[in-house]
Amino acid sequence: MNNRDEFQRAQAKTPQQQFLHTLEQEYHYPPRIAEAILVEAQQYLQGTPGGLQPGQMYVILARQGARNGQAMKDTDMVRVVWTVDDGVGDCQVQREHGSRALRQVRILRLLDEAVDQGAAASQEDLARVLQTSLRTVKRDCAELQTTGYYLPTRGDLEGIGRGQTHKAQIIRLWLEGQTYDQIELRTRHCGASIQRYIKAFVQVVMLQQRGLSESQIALLLQMGKALVEEYLVVYRQKDDPESRQRLEEQLQRLGQGAAAKKGAR
């Protein structure tokens, strides 16, 4: 089986396709009616497909590569979806670590989302959306950089490209043997977010091992291609026996979980 066939088979196993299959085969709905039901269900349960989710907003940012120092009316811009409020995860960070930690977690998230969508945000952009002062954002950014975080702001991106984001740093800590609790204490990210990043990383590695390209993985997992590439860089760099053993255990669990779901159908 070639990569294209495997990619198409993987697409057919998505929850959306399984839902459509159930409507068509078990409830005998015509395909168009089944698709309409799916769209309606997604709108009620997840928000409008392709639209904003709760806590998100549209912002206009400079496109990556746009020159600094020119008037904004002459700058190439792009519309970006920013997750200002991540819901339960943000509440947990604020409850356990305070408002400053929450603001810094949001700064990291917003900067990553901008890069993933081809934009470059400035500290002024962050201050405006987070409804705080530029001075506060500058202080937060300096503190994050002191602790080793890479901040892909517009000024830092120009001429040096994308560095390692907080998601890759969390993956590195996990591969080095740190527990979720230890990573949460060190990074001040909530446990649910850490688990989500690790699961996504393991999925990326699994699909790469099956021969899918980076573009195919990004499309299948609905993830930015830049993040897929970053995860694969971490995977290649962390090739010591302990890291690979930790990853292999998660790959086996993921495979067993998929097999159990398939057997239950």
Buried (B, 14 or more C-beta within 10 A) or exposed (E): EEEEEBBEEBEEEEEBEEBBEEBBEEEEBEEEEBBEBBEEEBEEEEEEEEEEEEEBEEBEBBBBEBEEEEEEEEBEEBEBBBBBBBEEBBEBBBEBBEEBBBBBBBBBBBBBBBBBBBBBBBBEBBBEBBEBEEEBBBEBBEEBEEEEBBBBBBEBBBEEEBBBBBBBBBBBBBBBEBEBEEBBEBBBBBBBBBEBBBEBBBBBBBBBEBEBBBEBBBBBBEBBBBBBBBBBEBBEEBEEEEBBEBBEEBBEEBEEEEEEEEEEE
